[in-house]
Amino acid sequence: MLSLLDQVVRTAEVQKKTERRINPKRMARLVAREMQNKGISSKAQEALKLELDHRKKECKHASRLKREEIKEKKRAIRVQKAKEKHRGK
């Protein structure tokens, strides 16, 4: 088996990847993004961040429910007005 492998002479050329220059503006954006996402340095900051995210989610949920409730009230009023218009006929 090894003798057969020794007989096979096949070479493959590997093309080297050429490093493309990155646009300076793109590089600046990437650097700014990395600096912004540098992470949390202590457990206390992490706890504060989690608490803030939790409150934010609760507030969003409450405001969405309130908005839906207002929509339902407006629709009920509209339907009631439409019924009142047809009452006398």
PEJOUR-V995296 format. One record per backbone hydrogen bond with DSSP energy under -0.5 kcal/mol. NH is the residue of the N-H (numbers start at 0). CO is the residue of the C=O. E is the energy in kcal/mol with one decimal. If there is no record, write none. Layout:
nh,co,e
NH,CO,E
NH,CO,E
This chain:
nh,co,e
4,0,-1.7
5,1,-2.1
6,2,-1.3
7,3,-1.2
8,6,-0.5
9,7,-0.7
14,12,-0.6
26,22,-2.6
27,23,-2.3
28,24,-2.2
29,25,-2.6
30,26,-2.5
31,27,-2.5
32,28,-2.4
33,29,-2.2
34,30,-2.4
35,31,-2.0
36,32,-1.8
37,34,-0.9
45,41,-2.0
46,42,-2.5
47,43,-2.4
48,44,-2.5
49,45,-2.5
50,46,-2.3
51,47,-2.5
52,48,-2.5
53,49,-2.3
54,50,-2.5
55,51,-2.3
56,52,-2.3
57,53,-2.2
58,54,-2.5
59,55,-2.4
60,56,-2.4
61,57,-2.7
62,58,-2.6
63,59,-2.2
64,60,-2.3
65,61,-2.4
66,62,-2.4
67,63,-2.4
68,64,-2.3
69,65,-2.3
70,66,-2.1
71,67,-2.4
72,68,-2.3
73,69,-2.5
74,70,-2.3
75,71,-2.5
76,72,-2.4
77,73,-2.3
78,74,-2.7
79,75,-2.5
80,76,-2.4
81,77,-2.2
82,78,-2.1
83,79,-2.2
84,80,-1.7
85,81,-1.2
86,83,-0.8
88,85,-0.6
